[in-house]
Amino acid sequence: MKPSELPEVFQENLRAARLRSGLSQRRLAMLVECSPNSIVEWETGKASPSLNSVHRLGKALGISSELLLVKFCSEPVQLKPQQNQSSSGKSEKIPA
């Protein structure tokens, strides 16, 4: 695959998943049966793996390969208090 064919988030997800798994780039490369340099290039966006390699990466990291390709919200969503119209027509805050 060409680097532009994978979502940008792939490289971030790959690095984060590898670090969470406690694997070095060298160890992940051994599990995926590729060179350590390939892992470096994939994590920096200089190259993109084949779809087969994406599948092997997911398997080696213990996650679905699809999770490497999607962006997740990294910050919790902050809910704002809702406004409610009272019978008098004035807005009242509803406690969160």
NORSULFEN-V949323 format. One record per run of one state. SS is the DSSP state (A for helix, B for strand, O for the rest). FROM is the first residue (numbers start at 0). TO is the last residue. Records with the same first field share a line. If there is no record, write none. Layout:
# NORSULFEN-V949323
SS = FROM-TO + FROM-TO
This chain:
# NORSULFEN-V949323
O = 0-1 + 5-7 + 21-23 + 32-34 + 44-49 + 61-63 + 68-81 + 85-89 + 93-95
A = 2-4 + 8-20 + 24-31 + 35-43 + 50-60 + 64-67
B = 82-84 + 90-92
